[in-house]
């Protein structure tokens, strides 16, 4: 079964099939990995060709933190031992229509992932490329990257989770 078929068989796919034209909630996690040179891990999403932080929807039975760890592993081959939540995105400014013309209000927990092991090996069905970049060298970016970076900087300055 290919990635598209797997998605339609998933919880999110089944809900979308039942409510094809509705705005749905998508609850998930976003993983931010920083290497020892201060560069951040990005993936080039297979569905859009846009560079972004690893992220995706929660599965039944997992937490948002577990989701950020799992999605990062699935998309990059890198496994985090620790996750520190630093931002929660919930508001109406987080409503997006994707490339398939499906609209979602995202409820996403962004986590700084540390104690990372494994080899960078992107799953071609999820990401066509992956690498570490300095923020001033980011390639073609998703709409969430600058906000995520600003929230990580604010969290590291204040110790407070950023909520919007």
For each residue, the residues with C-beta under 8 A, 3 or more apart:
1: 5 6 9
2: 5 6 125
3: 6 7 46 125 126
4: 7 8
5: 1 2 8 9
6: 1 2 3 9 10
7: 3 4 10 12 13
8: 4 5 13 14 16 17
9: 1 5 6 13 14
10: 6 7 13 14 59
11: 14 15 59 60
12: 7 15 16 24 26 57
13: 7 8 9 10 16 17
14: 8 9 10 11 17 18
15: 11 12 18 19 24
16: 8 12 13 19 20 24 102
17: 8 13 14 20
18: 14 15
19: 15 16 22 24
20: 16 17
21:
22: 19 103
23: 95 103 104 105
24: 12 15 16 19 102 103 104 105
25: 104 105 107
26: 12 57 104 105 106 107 108
27: 57 58 64 107 108
28: 55 56 57 58 64 67 68 71 106 107 108 109
29: 55 56 58 64 65 66 67 68 69 70 71 108 109 110 111
30: 53 54 55 68 71 108 109 110 111 144 148
31: 41 53 54 55 68 69 71 72 80 83 111 113
32: 40 41 53 86 110 111 112 113 148 152
33: 40 41 54 72 76 78 80 112 113 114 116
34: 38 39 40 41 112
35: 38 39 40 41 132
36:
37: 132
38: 34 35 134
39: 34 35 132 133 134
40: 32 33 34 35 53 132 133 134 135 149
41: 31 32 33 34 35 53 54 72 76 78 120 130 131 132
42: 51 52 53 130 131 132 133 138 139 145
43: 51 52 53 54 75 76 122 126 127 129 130
44: 49 50 51 127 128 129 130 139
45: 48 49 50 51 52 126 127 128 142
46: 3 124 125 126 127 128
47: 98 99
48: 45 98 99 142
49: 44 45 128 140
50: 44 45 140 141 142
51: 42 43 44 45 138 139 140 141 142 145
52: 42 43 45 55 141 142 144 145
53: 30 31 32 40 41 42 43 110 142 144 145 148
54: 30 31 33 41 43 68 71 72 75 76 127
55: 28 29 30 31 52 68 71 108
56: 28 29 67 70 71 74 75
57: 12 26 27 28 67
58: 27 28 29 62 63 64 67
59: 10 11 62 67 70
60: 11
61:
62: 58 59 66 67 70
63: 58 66 67
64: 27 28 29 58 67 68 85 108 109
65: 29 68 69 83 85 109 111
66: 29 62 63 69 70
67: 28 29 56 57 58 59 62 63 64 70 71 109
68: 28 29 30 31 54 55 64 65 71 72 80 83 109 110 111 113
69: 29 31 65 66 72 73 79 80 83 111 113
70: 29 56 59 62 66 67 73 74
71: 28 29 30 31 54 55 56 67 68 74 75
72: 31 33 41 54 68 69 75 76 78 79 80 113
73: 69 70 76 77 78 79 80 118
74: 56 70 71 123 126
75: 43 54 56 71 72 122 123 126 127 130
76: 33 41 43 54 72 73 120 121 122 123 127 130
77: 73 118 119 120 121 122 123
78: 33 41 72 73 116 117 118 119 120
79: 69 72 73 116 117 118
80: 31 33 68 69 72 73 83 113 114 115 116
81: 114 115 116 117
82: 113 114 115
83: 31 65 68 69 80 111 112 113 114
84: 111 112 114
85: 64 65 88 109 110 111 161
86: 32 110 111 112 151 152 155 156 161 162
87: 109 110 148 151 152 155 161 162 163 164
88: 85 107 108 109 110 161 162 163 164
89: 94 106 107 108 109 110 144 147 164
90: 94 107 163 164
91: 94 164
92: 95 105
93: 164
94: 89 90 91 105 106 107 108 164
95: 23 92 103 104 105 106
96: 103 104 106 143
97: 101 102 103
98: 47 48 101 102 103 104
99: 47 48
100:
101: 97 98
102: 16 24 97 98
103: 22 23 24 95 96 97 98
104: 23 24 25 26 95 96 98
105: 23 24 25 26 92 94 95
106: 26 28 89 94 95 96
107: 25 26 27 28 88 89 90 94
108: 26 27 28 29 30 55 64 88 89 94
109: 28 29 30 64 65 67 68 85 87 88 89
110: 29 30 32 53 68 85 86 87 88 89 148 151 152
111: 29 30 31 32 65 68 69 83 84 85 86
112: 32 33 34 83 84 86 152 155
113: 31 32 33 68 69 72 80 82 83 116
114: 33 80 81 82 83 84
115: 80 81 82
116: 33 78 79 80 81 113
117: 78 79 81
118: 73 77 78 79 121
119: 77 78
120: 41 76 77 78 130 131
121: 76 77 118
122: 43 75 76 77 126 127 128 129 130
123: 74 75 76 77 126 127
124: 46 127 128
125: 2 3 46
126: 3 43 45 46 74 75 122 123
127: 43 44 45 46 54 75 76 122 123 124 130
128: 44 45 46 49 122 124
129: 43 44 122
130: 41 42 43 44 75 76 120 122 127
131: 41 42 120
132: 35 37 39 40 41 42
133: 39 40 42 137 138 139
134: 38 39 40 137 138
135: 40 138 149
136:
137: 133 134
138: 42 51 133 134 135 141 145
139: 42 44 51 133
140: 49 50 51
141: 50 51 52 138 145 146
142: 45 48 50 51 52 53 145
143: 96
144: 30 52 53 89 147 148
145: 42 51 52 53 138 141 142 148 149
146: 141 149 150
147: 89 144 150 151 164
148: 30 32 53 87 110 144 145 151 152
149: 40 135 145 146 152 153
150: 146 147 153 154
151: 86 87 110 147 148 154 155 162 164
152: 32 86 87 110 112 148 149 155 156
153: 149 150 156 157
154: 150 151 157 158 160 162
155: 86 87 112 151 152 158 159 160 161 162
156: 86 152 153
157: 153 154
158: 154 155
159: 155
160: 154 155
161: 85 86 87 88 155
162: 86 87 88 151 154 155
163: 87 88 90
164: 87 88 89 90 91 93 94 147 151
